[in-house]
Amino acid sequence: MQLLIDAQKKLLPDLLELMQKRYQILQYVRLMQPIGRRALSSSVGISERVLRAEVQFLKEQNLLTISSAGMYITPEGDELLRILEDVMKEVLGLKDLEKKIKSILPVEDCIVVAGDSDLSPWVKKEMGRACVACMKERLASQNIVAVTGGTTLAAVADMMTPDLKAHELLFVPARGGLGEHVENQANTICAKMAEKTMGNYRLLHVPDHLSNETYQSLIEEPTVKEVLQLIKSSHMVVHGIGEAITMAKRRKTCEEDMEKIREGHAVAEAFGYYFNEEGQVVHKVQTIGIQLEDIQHAQHVIAVAGGASKAKAIRAYMKQAPRSILITDEGAAKALVRESHPLT
């Protein structure tokens, strides 16, 4: 495959560029539909004049349809994207990046999507779509899926589809409330995933930053105890990885704990744990839910995180979670490779 692509680049470079451009248009419409031409032009960086001709061609090929609400991808267009996915990953160099990440990090597998979510928010949706595809491949007939909160996991929920209803799914929040906006809380996300897949869900209504006394009292409550047991029995855990200081500020962490996080040189956060560059835990938020040791018992652990700014956080966390499947973007992957080979 790669030899053929290299030959095409030499003989027909314009053909590959055109193919890449049209693939990107279809890909973006699939993620953001319905979308108007002006918004699409701005997002993919193509002038409206050029885009008009491309859209007309794709419409004539029955790959796009246009209504008063905007553009939609057709079933034929969706199928074409699926067929071309592996080829385009080779063309864009994403397959090579995946191999490099697997040689750098102790991950079970790695999936890299095009773009940098720091620069283009829509890339989170593409990571979400890749995560859903990864989940589908690994689901059994009966599954308990634990999910964390955050904007990236909210994007995963957006990409869920009803065809997962063939599996018996129960979604549970991996942790209690962690001070996120309501749409980014684990409870909201697991409920949305259940709704989109016609599955079931259980919620965990507990506050953030618990005192030891309150924590001990709450974990003995029958309803909390029952949900905790489900969480610890999860077949699959899907979670994000945060940049430490950003997450601490977002969760309105008290000054005393902020000092611990800074003094410990934390660079990553996951499940309420803060890690330094060596992957050591320097601070832990006392919240009810999944603990780091519980993750070892899950059959599949999927970490979803992207953006060049997350590279240090991803590397640090993965030193604690060698069995994870990493779903990331080109921005984070290239930053990870640069940090590992600074002279290349």
C-alpha positions, 0 to 999 in steps of 0.5 A: 500500500505505502509503495503505491501511495509513494509512487502516486505522490511522484507521478500524480501529486495533484490527484492525491491532493484533490482526493485529500481535499474532497475526503476532508470535506466529506469527513467534516460534513459527516461530523458537523451536519447539517452545515452551511457552505460558509461555515464549511469554507471557514472550517476546512480552509477553502474559499467559498468559490472553490468549495462551491465547485467541490460541493457540486461535484460531490452532490453529483456523485450522490455523496452529499445532499443539500437542504435548507438546513445545510449539507448532509452526507448521504449513506453512499458518502458515509460508506465511501469514507469508511472504505477510504479510511485506511488509505487516507491514514496512509496518505496522511502519514497517520499509520506511521504516527501510530506505529511510532506512538506504540514504540514510545508509549507502553500502550496496547494500541493507538489510533491517531486522527487527523488534525489538532484539537487545540486548533480545531475543536471539531477534531474532538468529534473525530476522536469521539467517532474513532472511540465509538468504533474502537468500543464497538470492536471490543464490546461483548454481549453484556457490558458495563461501561464506566465513563469519566467527564470532560469535553472530550468524553462529551464528544464521544457521547455525541458520536454514539449511534443506535446500532450499539443496541445489539449489545446489552449496555449499562453505562455508569459514571466512573467518578462522582461529581468533579465540579465540571459544567453539567454537560461535561459531568460523567453522570450527564455523559453516561446518560447521553450515551445510554440514550443514543445507544438505547442502553441503560445507565445508573447515576452517582449523585455525590459531591466533590472534595469530600472530607474523610468522615463524609466519604466513609459515611457515603460509601456505606449508603446502599444506593451508592454502594450498589453503583460503586459495585457496578463501577468496579465490575466494569468490562470497559473504562473510557476516560480522558486525560487532563493537563494538571493545572488546567483541570485543577483550576477548572475544578476550583481546587482550594489553594492548599491542594493547588500548592501540592499540585504545583510543588509536585510538578504535576502535568497530568490528571485522570480519575481525580489523580494528579501525576508528575512527568515520571507518572507518580501520583503527587495528589489525589482528590478524595471522590467516590468512584473508580480508583487507579487500582480498579482500572487494572481489572477492566478488560478494556481501558480506552483513553481519549485525549488530543491536542499538542498541549496534552502530549506531556500529560498523555506520556505521564499518565501512560506510565501508570496505565500500560494496558490502555488503548490510546485514541489521540490526534495528530497534534498530540502524536507529533508532539509526543514523537518530537519530545522522544526524538528532539533532534529529528 
